[in-house]
């Protein structure tokens, strides 16, 4: 997945959940939309170098969207949570995900009172997938979530219900940085999500994790990584 041309800047502070104060290269102060509800712990710190995507709509209140951050280790992290879904879909269409050999891809499909990320089909079998963006890494483990997520827990239980109906169901975690060698639920941040993930896995839900390759030109899924649920 190729990125548009980004504007370099320096991160100053997160003003609120969705707004960041930044300093552009020329010295001007600006504000950027933060495209995630996560805390971006370890991925965003005052003084870190960041890259911004200019808004397509010139009348938008915030003229920039925070896209990439430079990690303390020197690598890059993509912080747009929705990009994980786009990356998953692109990889499906290119046939790069061996675990998901499906020709039909539907997004945002209603089930119950929610919209699940993907419904996949080969014409006979159906697979439902919920995709989550991982931006926090500690000791080589990509950890999710970095903030409590009741919505994420609700989606896991909906996957379990679909599994009981006979469909294949998968929770997919994509690290949008290169230093995640393994994946685990972030027990210290959201023990209820961690418990729910282990529970639905025991009830038939598969758990898959991948890490991305990120540079200023684009992001791709590099490889599948090991999942540690216990």
N, C-alpha and C positions, 0 to 999 in steps of 0.2 A: 504494500500500500504506500503510494507516494504522498509526501507532504507537499502543501503549497509553500511558497516562499515565506519564511518567518522573519519577524523583526526581533533582534536581540535586545535584551533589557536586563535590569537587575531587580530582583524581588526585594521589596521593602517590608511589607507586612500584609497579612490577610485581614482586611478590614472587617469582613463578616464571612459567612459561609461561602458566598458566591462572588465575592469581590476582593481583588488584591490590588494593593498599591505597588506600582513599579516605577522605575526610573529608566527612561529610554536612553539610548546611546548618546544622544545630543544633550542630555541633562534634563530634559523636560520630564515632569511628573505626569503619570497617567494611571488609569484604573483599567483592570482587565477582569473579564468574567472567568471564574474558576469552575470548570465543567465537571465537578464531582462533589458529592456530599461527604466524601471521606476527609479525614484530617490531613492526609498527605504527610504523616509523620515520617521523618527521615528522608523525604523526597523534596521538601520545600523548607528552606530556612532563610532568615534575613541575610541579605548580601549574596545569595546564590544567583548564579547566572541563569536566566530563563529565556525562552523564545515564545513570541506571541504570534497568533494568527490574526490578521486584520479582519474585521467584520465585513461581510459581503454587503450588508445593508448599511449605508452611510448614516442613516437616521437612527440606528440602534443606540441606546443609551450608553452602553460600553462599547468602545470602538475596537477593542482587542479581546481575544480569548487566550488564556494561558494554555500553552500546548506542551512544551517540554521544559524540564528542569535539569540542571547539571547536578549530579549527585556528589556528595563529599568524596566518594571514591573515584570520581572522574567520569563515570558513565552517564548516560542520559536516561531519563524516565519520562515516558508519555503519561500525562495526567488526565487526559480526557477519558472518563469512565465509559462513555458510549462507544469509543473507538474499539474497545475490546469486542463488542458485538459485530462491528463492521469487519474487523480483522478475522473473526471466526467465520463470517459468511464468505469473505473473499477466499480464505483458505479452503473452505468447503468446495467452492466453485472451481478452484484450481486443482482439487483432488489431493491436497497436501496433508489431509488429516485421515490417516489410515483407519482410525476408529469410527469414522462417520462416512460410510460409502453410500450416500443418498443423493439422488438426482433432484428431488423436489425440496425446496427450501422456502418456508413461510416464516415471516417475522411477526412478532407482537400478536400472537394468537390468543383469543379470549378463552379462558377456562375458569369456571366458577366466577369469582368476583375480581379476577386478576387477568393481566395479559402476560403470558409466558414468552420468553425471548424467541424461541424457535420451535417449529414443528417440522420435522424432517421425514421424508418418506421415500421408499424405493418402489412404490406402487403396491406393495404388499404389507410391509412392516412400517410402523410409525415409531419415531423417536422424538421425545421432547427434550430440549436442552435449555438450561438457564446458564447464562454466561456472566461471570463476575470479573471485574478488573482488579488486579493486584498491583499495588504501588509500594508496599512496605516489605522490606527484606531485612532479616536479622540472622546472622550466622549462616548465610546461605539458604535460609528458609524464606520463601515468599509466604506472607501471612495475610489472611483475610478473615474478617473485615478490620480496618484500622479505626472504625467507629461503630458503636452498636447499631444493628440493623434489624429492626422488627420486620421490615418488608422482605428482607432476604430470607429470614426464617420462615415467613409465611409461604414464600415461593417453594422452599424445600418441602414443606408438608404437602403442597399441591402436587409436586413431583411424585411424592409417595403415594398419593391417591391415584394418580395416573398409572403408576406401577401396579397397584392392586387391580386395576382394570385390564392389565395385560400388555400395556405399552412399554417400550424401552424408555427409560428416563435417565438423564445425565446432568450433573452439575459440573460446569466447566470453568476453570479458573485460569486466567491468562495474565501472566506477569508482564507488564509493559516496561520491563527493564531487563538487562542481561545477566544480572548477578544472582538470580534465583535458581538454585540447583535442585531444590525440592519445594513441595508445598505442604502447608499445614493450616488448619483453622487457627485463628488468633485467640486462643483460649483466654489470655489475660484481659483482652479488650471486650470480648463478647462470649462469655462461657455458654450462654443459651444457644447462640448460633453454632458453636462448636459441638454442643451436645446434640442439636438437631441434625447436623450434618452426619454425625456418626449414627444417629438413629435411622435416618432415611437410607443411609448406605446399607445398614443391616436389613432394611425392608426392601432392598432391591435396586436402589438408585446407584448408578455408577458415578464415580468421581474422577475426573480427568484434569490434568494441569499441564500448562505449556508456558514456555518463556519466550519472550520476543527478542528480536534483534533490532536495535533502535539506533538511528543516526539522524542527521539533519535532513537527509533526503527522504526517509520513510521508515516504516516499521513492517516487519514480517514475523511470522511465527518461526522461531529457530528450531525448537525441538520439544518433545514431550518430556516432562520431568516427573520424578517419583512423588507419590502422594503418601503422606504420613498422617493417619487419623488417630493413632494411639500413641 
